[in-house]
């Protein structure tokens, strides 16, 4: 519990500070995707090794985010922000010096821990400090960190890698993060916290093993060890559910709220598609069409800009007329855009690919953040911290699973096709078709969520 002094709390600056840090984390995550060939040559490592640049970061987020409910209830916002920004700056500083691969991984680990604290912290500030009448707009602005950064990342990373070097991905962010720390500490006053409960270390450990095993299983698909990881997934899941009942780490009873579950499903589908397309387009264009990394990354920019414009607008619409119309409209537009991408991406036509991505991002702008707004609004205030933790945890986990899944599908077809290029084309098609079907299912589930919400 908290004794707050909201008159001294600058909500806008606090959301800005935590948002910049969360944005930087997701930006780096997707920017590093286009650096893999360069890292392999520079450090003399293999493809299986270089994947840990992304995997270790996502693992740490997946491990830390479930703890956010406990952390928010037992530590003040200012302390959590200060801890996370220090860790993030330390990780970025390490990666600004391209010493060796081990140092790069250490920096990514620190950034993962910091982002795992910052993401749920930002949404908690919005949920507890922003009036309900303005909450849709603020969540729309907040989700720009995770909906726009994946599209900007390949552009940012591609341009820097092909011009002045991949480590400038981090160098450029350092002064911005230092300023962010100053702004955040100014905006967030010290609050008195009445600590509640002990951390369930057993459940937290089981959840960490569960998420780690899920992500690692994709790396060993088709091998004997894959079944070992699958067994670990099932065992750790059962252990988590048992331990979580004794001392609740995350209140899973919120899933009994059908409206919450339906909107969460739609949100997770969009997150998976955002991360998936940020992998498919740049890698397909480089591998199958021999387009330079800078140009392949730049193709994502128009859609990112459109998404940035429409997300806060849709939040304002939600505050004015409700959630159903902007969300349903957004999903339908996203289906149209994804349908275009499914047809034109395999042809390699750059202009049509950009058009399809822009239309898809318009749909994302109208529905993605609003799904989170209405989902969290469908549960009680006492469940907000747990609901926020669940949204943010699954957002990161399924983002990681999505990236691993599209890479796995593409790799399987590359190995089985008569040529590498042909396999890349077929793999991209299959990835796009699968996500189209999932989004179609998501539309039906979201409709049911609105019925339950009434």
N, C-alpha and C positions, 0 to 999 in steps of 0.2 A: 504493500500500500504506500501511497505517496501523499505528502502534504505539499501541494504545489502553490506557486505564486505566479499565476499566469500573466499578471500585469507586467512582469519583468521579462517574460519569455517572448522573444521575437520569433514568431512561428515561421514567417516567410524566410528569414535568414537561416533559421535552423534547418528547414526543409532544403534550402539551397545548399547548405554546407554538407549535409548528409547525402543529398542527391548527387553532388559533384563527385563525392568519394565513391558512391555506388556506381555512378556512370563511368568513372575512370576504371573501376574494376572490370566491368563488363566490356568496355572499350578495349582494354588490353587483352582480355580473353579472346576476342574475335580477331583483333589485330595480329596476334601471334600466329593465327592459322596460316597466314600467307608467308610467314618467315621460316617454315619448317625446312624447305629445301636448302635455304641459306645456313640454318643452324646445323644441319646434317654435315654440310661441307666444312663449316668452320670448326666444329668440335669433334669431327670424325666419329659420329655416332650413327646408329641405324634408325629406321623409321619407328620401330617399337620403342626405342629409347626417347625419341623426340616427342612422342605423344604425351609423355609425362609432364611436359610444360603446361598442357591444358588439364590433364587428368588430376595432378596433385592440387591444382588450384580449385577445381570443382569439388574434389573430395573434401577439402578443408571447409568449403562453404557448406556442403551437405552435412558435415559433422557439427559445425558451430551453430547454424541457423536453428536447429531444434532446441538449442539451449536458450534461445532468445526470450522465451516466455519467462523462464526462471530469472534470467539476467535483468530483464526490464522490471520485474517485480521486486528485485533485491538491490539494484544499483541505480543511481540517478542517471538521467540522460546525459548530463555533462560528462560524468566520469566514463561512461560507455563510449561516448564520442571521442574523448581524448585518448582513451586506450586504442580504439580502432584506427584513428588517424595517425598515431605514432607508429603503430605496426605497419600501416600501409606505406607511409613515407619511408620507413626503414627498408621494406621490401622493394620499393621502387628505386631507392638509392642503390641497393645491391645490384639490381638489374641494369642500372645505368653504366655499370662497369663490366664489360663483357670478358670477365676473367676466365671462367670455365663453366662447364655445364652444371656442376654441383652447386655453384654459387647462384646460377640462374634458377635452379629448382628451389633453393632456399628462399630466394626472393619471392618466387611465386607462392610458396607455402605461406609466408607472412601476409601476402596480399589476400590470399584465400581466407585466412582467419579474420582479417580486418573487414573484408567485404561481408563475411558471414555475420558480423556484428552490425555493420552499417545498414544493410538492406532492411531488415526488420525494424531497426531503430527509426529509420525515416518514416515508415508507414505507421509506426506506433505514435510518433509525434503528430502526424496528420489525424489519426483516429482519436487521440486524447486532447488535442489542443485546438483543432479546427471545428467551428460550428457545423452542425449537420447540413445546413443550407449551402455551405461552400465546400463540403467534403468531396463531392464528385469532381469539382474543378481541381482541387489540390491533389487528389489521387491520380487524376489524369496527368498532371504535371510530374508527379512522383514517378509514375510508370514510364515516363520518357527515358529514364535511366536504363530500363531493361528492354524497351521496345525499339528504341532508336540506336542505342549503342551497338547492338549486333550488326546493324546495317552499315553504320559508319566505320566500324572496326576494320574491315578489309580494305576500305579506301585509305584510311589513316595509316595502317600498317604497310600496305602495298606501296604507297608513295614514298614513305620514309625508308623502307628496306631497299628500294631500287635507286634511291638518290644518296642519302647521307648515312645510312646504316640502321639496322633494326633496333639497336640500343637507344636510339633517339626517341623511340616510342615511349620510353621511360624518362629520358632527360627532359623532354618538353613538359611533362606533367609535374615534375618536381616543384618548380616555383608556384604553380597553380595550387598544388596541394598544401604548401606552406601557408599561402594566403587563405585557403579554405579553413585551415586549422584556426587561424586568428579569428576569422568571421564566425565560425562555429562556437568557439569559446565565448565570444562576445554575446552571441545570441542566446546561449543556454545558461541560465543561472543555476547555482547549486540548489538542489532540492533535498529536503529531508525525507529519508526512506525508512519505512518500518518493514524490516525484512520478514519474509514469510516463507517458512519451510526450508528443507534441505534439498540439495540437488540429488536427483536419482542417478548416481554414477553408473550403476549397472545397466539401466535402461539406455542411458546416453552411449555407453560403450557398445551395447548390442545394436543400436541404431547406426553407429559409426561403422561397425563391421558389415551390417546389412547394405548400406549405401556403397561401401568400398567394394564389396563382393559383386554387387550389381554392375558397377562400372567396369571392373576388371574382367568380368565374364565375357564382355564383348571382345576383349583383346584375344581371348582364347577360344572363340567360337569355332566348332568343328574339330577341336582337339580334345583329348581325353580329360585334361584338367578342367575343361569347361564344366563337366558334371560335378566336379568337386566344388567349384564356385557356386553352382546351382544349389547343392546341398547346404553350403554355408549360408546362402540367402534364405532358404527355408528355415534352417535352424535358428539363425539370428533373429528372423522375423517372429518366430514363435517365442523366443526368449524375451524379446522386447515387449510383446503383448502381455506376457506374464508379469514381468518386472514393473511395467508401467501401471498395472492395476494396483500394486501395493503402494507406490508413491508416484503420483502422476507427474510425468515429465511434460507430456502434451495431452491435453484433454481430447481424446478421440471421440467423445460423445457428440461433438459438433457434427460428425458425419451422419448422425441420425436425422439431422435437419436436411431434408431432401433438396430444398432450395439452395442451401449452402453448397451441398455436394454437386448439384447440377451446374451452378455458376463456376465452381472451382474446376470442374472438368473442362468447360469451355475455355477458361483462362489458361489451363495447362496445355490444351491443344494449340492455342495461339503461340504460347511460349515455345513449344516444340517446333512449330512451323517457322518461327522467327529465327531460331538457332539453326534449324535444318537448311533453310534457304540461304543463310549467310555462309554455309559450307558448300552447298550444291553449286550455286552460280559461280563464285570465284574459282573454285577448283575445277569445275567442268570447263569453263572458258580457257583456263590455263592448260589443262591436260588434253582436252579433245580439240580445241580450236587454236591452240598455240598463241593465245593472247597474253601479253605481258601482265605481271602481277599488279602493276599500278593501274592499268586500264581495267582489268577484271574487278579490282576492288572499287574503282570509281563508278562502275555500273550500279552499285548499291546506293550511291549518294542521293539521286533524285527521290527514290522511294523513302529514304530516311528523312529527308527534308519534309516531304508531304506528311509522313507520320507524325513528325514533330509539330506540325501546324494543326493537325486535326485532333490530337489527343486532348489538349486542354479545352478545345471548342466542344468536343463531345461531352466532356465533364460538365461544362456549363449547361449544355442541353439537358443532361441528366438532372441537374439541380432544378431546371425549369419545368420539364415535362415528364420526368421519370426515366427509367432505365430501358424499358422494353423496346421502344421505337429505335433509339440509336443503336442498341445492341443487335437487334434482328437485322436492321438495315446494314450494319457493319459486317455481320457474318455473311449475308448474301453478296455484298460487294466483294468481300474477301474470296468467296467461292468463285466469283467471276474472274477475279484477278489470278487466282491459283489455276483455274482452268486454262487461261491463256498461257500461263507459264508452262503448264504441262505439255502444251502443244508446241510452243516456240523455243523453249530452252534447248531441246535436243537438236534444233536446226542451227543453233549458233547465231541467229540473227540478233545483233546487239540491240537495235532500236526497239524491236518488239519485246525483247526480254525486259528492257527497262520499262516499257509501257505496262506489261503484265505485273511487274513488281510494284510500280506506282499505284496501280488499281488495288492490288492486294494490300498495300500499306494504308490506303484510304480506309479500307474495311477494318484494318487493325486499329487505326486511329479512333474509329467510332465505337469499337466494341471492347477492345482488350482491357483498358483501364476501368471501363464501366462494369465489366464482369467482376472485377475485384471489389469495386465500390458496392455493388448490390449484394455480392456474396457476403461481405463483412457486415453489411447493414441488416442481413437476414438473421443474424445471431445476436444474443444478448450482450450487453456491455461487459458483463463478467467473463464472457467467452472471447472477447476481442483479441486479447494477447495470444491465446491459443490459435484462434482463427488466422491471425496475422502470421504466426509462426508456420502454420500448415501451408498457407498460400506461398510464403517465401521459400520454404523448404522444397515443396514440390515444384515450384518455379525453377529452382536451380537444378534439382535432381533430374527433372524431365528435359531441361535444356541440355544437360550433359548426356542423358540417354539418347536424345534426338541426334546430337552430333555423332555419337558413337554408332547409332543405328544407320544413319545415311552413309557414313563412311564404310561400315561393314557391308551393306547392300552393294555399294559401288565396287568395293574390292572383290566381292564374290563374283560379280559379272565380269570384272576385268580379268580375273584368273580363268574363267570358264569360256570366254568368248574367243573367237579366232584371232582378234587383234585387241591391243590395249585400248585403242580409241573407240572401237565398236563396243567393247565392254563398258567403257565409261558412259557412252551415250545411252545404252540400254539400262544401266544402273541408275542413271539420273532420271530416266523415264519412270522406272519402277518406284523410286523414292517419291517422285511428285504425285503419281497416281495413288499411292498408299495414303499420303497426307490429305489428298482431296477427299477420299472416302471417310477418313477420320473426322475431317471438318464437317462433312455432311451429317455424320452421326452426332457430332457435337451440337449442330443446330437443333436437332430433335431433342437432345437432352436439355439444352438451355430452355427450349419451349416448355418442357415439363417442369423445369425449375421455376419459371414464372407462375405456372399454375399452383405449385406448392407454396410459393412465396405469398400469393394472395390469401 
